[in-house]
Structure formats: structure tokens, C-alpha cells
Amino acid sequence: MAKRKMSTFERLQRGTLKLSREQRKELAERLHAADPGLTIVHPDAAGIDVGNESHFVAVPAGRDAQPVREFGSWTADLQRMAAWLKACGIRTVAMQSTGVYWIAVQEVLEEAGLEVYLVNARGTKNLPGRKSDVQECQWLMKLHTYGLLRNSFRPAEEIRTVRTIWRQRDRLVKDAGRAIQQIQKALTTMNIRLANAISDVSGVTGLAIIRAILKGERDPRVLAKLRDRRIQASEEEVVHSLEGHWRDDVLFELQQVVEGYDFYQGQIGACDQELQKYLAVLPDRRREREVEVVDTGEAKGSKKRRKSKAERKGKTRRKNQPGFELGVELHRIFGVDLTRIDGIDIMTSQVILSEVGPDLTDFPDEDQFASWLELAPRRNITGRKVISQRSRESKNRVANALRMAAEALSRSDSYLGARYRQLRGRKDGKVAVKAMARHLACLVYRLVTKGQDYVDRGAAYFEKKRSQRELDGLRRKATELGMKVVPAT
């Protein structure tokens, strides 16, 4: 149900105040003044303009004879920067998340006991006039002094190690995918139409035939004998697809690409081993739940573990899925089985874990979580009216994974599938995907924070509720017109 719009009387009674455009302009002018007249939130604040070769640091006037200094990017100078800040009585520091240059600065400052605010450059870019490094660090210091900067979310250290391995693995998977495309291109150049006979040239049959070709085998019938019994194409069809023009230069290219593909697969296997090691040290968040036990002669009071969706579907594993039991590890770490939510699979759950971790309490509620994912509506309001509503491009990996999960619901015979199809019927494609991704994000937040399992109520339940809502709407409209809705006999 949509939230009712608050009247002006109710808003004034609650004391809710939203700044108009003129008030925001006045506030900006006050910030640029020598004495803005604002409440000082962080009196011992400093600002750092992070760069590649050097960093500019500003402290309040009176703390040092030279309130703005430049320090090098090497570790010794970063430690000298931390010692100077502590000598100036600084307790908290604000800096922008510029590339990866800020990581070393933050680590050194936090080791020195300073509180570091990592802020988004989007909220600090309104500095008027010509921009310089000295002005930038002073501007950051001023904004942070008056508490006008928000600290960025960063997961715990053990989650950041998992994130590093998972992102590296994702890059390797994409590189392996490009290698498969090059393999198909080389085969097509020689008119080897293997991709038309089998669905995946990088599968068991495809790689066996390709490796035999690289070893010198050219007889199509001998190559067709390597087909797996599960291939739907007949042996005769595979034979015809392997008749082509053998070119030495393209065969050399194919050899190089296959060796590169094998290298990527080896690197992916090494990442899986490292990932399993880091996941094993994460704490177990599973909560004790009362599970219905089927009468199988077990002792009274014993508990039976409920199988995850991946376990119920069998032991089939996606091609790019890690080689170990990732679903079991994710269930242990999250405390709940996120794959019970239709559209969310093991890989999507792993993306959520590696990017935000199993503890979502840093976000006050699900709306804040969806807003951080850039899945919430972005409206510009003036005079209590929406003057623009545009989505901002986001590269958030969790949001992209949830969008893909939303698109997978198009043919799902579930409550979420019916909800997504209704959204597609009412809204534009991208808008519907974003709205459904936001709903999935809220479900993930509820399950992780409350430790409850998701239960699908089915598409029929959603259609029943939708029909009831439409009927209630017709009755309200008829009542307003002085009429009455009568069921057809």
C-alpha cells in the first residue's frame, strides 16, 4: 500500500523541516563565509586531498604555523603525516575515495588512532571558483568540521579479504568467457560448425574434440566418436559439423587461445581454494530453529536440518560455480538460506556476502539499504512538488546482481514471479527491473537481520490478492458515485 501524503498541518505539527532551494543557497553562501555560524560537530577535524604522488593536508588555523602541508605517498611520509596530525590535536580526518590511493592513507591513519571519514566526491564537489589541491583539502576540513559529510560504508576486514578474492575470480571468469568466444571464432573461420551441433564448445565434448584437433586429428568420424552420450545431436550431425578448411595460422591461434583458457581455469581453481580458506574462518550465524520432524523412528525432541534449495535440486553445479560446497558455507555464515528467495542463487548470495558481509545492522532499515544500493527512487522536490525523478547510473555489484535476479523471475511460477510480471505490465522494462530488485534487496535485509526463512506463497496467492485489491478499488469508486457493485449471477 502506498504511503499517504503528509499534509502541511501534520508536517508542521511533527516539526519536519525540509530546506527550500533558496534556503540551501543561503546555507552554501554561509559555508563559504569566514564564520558560517553553524554548529561545530568535529572541532578537531582535518581534511586530506588524496593524490597519486602526494597528499595535501589541512588543519584548523592556529594548530600549526603552516596549517596546510604536502606529504609524499610513500609509507614513511604517511607515518610522518599521522604524527603531525596527532601533534596538532587532530582526532578525525575526512578524505575522498580517490581510486585506490586512499587505502594506504587510511590504514596508516587508523593505526595511529585517528578516526577516518571516507566520503564520496559527489557530496563535496560544489566548491566555487577554480579548484586547487590546497582549496580542496581546506574545503573538506570545513565541511567535516560542521558535520556535513557522511562516512562511506566499509565492511569488516575479514569480508574485505573475501571481496578481493571474489572480484579477482570474477575477472578470471570473464577472461575465460572471452577465450571461449575466441575459440568459437577460430572454429568458424575454418568452417568448423561445432557450436551448431553442441550447446557449449567448452564442455566435455567440445574440449575433447578441440584438443584432438590440436594434436593433429583431422578425420571427422574419429573426432565425432569423442562425443558424450548425453549430447542430443546425432553422431552423423557432429561429423558434418567437423568438415572444414584446416588453416595452419588459425590452428596456431586456436592453440594459443586454448592454452590461455586452461591457464584461466587453473587460476580460478586457485581462487576457489583461497576463497574456501577465508570463508572457513567466518563465524557461524545459524540460529537454532524448531524444524518439523517427519516420523522416521527418530527419538522425540531430535531436530532435523532443513535442506537448502541447492541441496533439494540435486548436486548439479553451474559451470562457473566454485568447486566446494559454497551453498552450505553461505547458509552457515548468513544464518539463513538466501537461495530460498526465488531468483537469488548461490552466486548472487556470494556477491552479497563479499560486498556487504553477513551483518547488515550498519544500515538502520531496509530503505537505507536499498538507497545505498541506488535502487531507491531519486526525486528532486521543490515546493512540495516533484520537479524531476531520474535514476542515477550505479556500478554497485550487489545492485547489478539483484537486477539479474529480478529478470530471472519472468517465468517463475512463484509469488515473486507473479509480482514481477505485474510490474512489467504496468511499468517500463528498466523501471520494473529496478523496482523488483529493490523488493529483493528488502527481502534479503529482512531475512539476514531477523534470521527468518523465506516461504513462497505461490503465484496463485498473489493473483488472489491482486483480484481482491481491484475489487476493493471498484467498490470504493462505486461508493463515491453513489452506486453499488453487484456480483454477476
Summary of the structure (lengths in Angstrom):
residues: 489
radius of gyration: 29.7
end to end distance: 31.1
largest distance: 91.1
contacts: 1309
relative contact order: 0.06
helix: 52%
strand: 7%
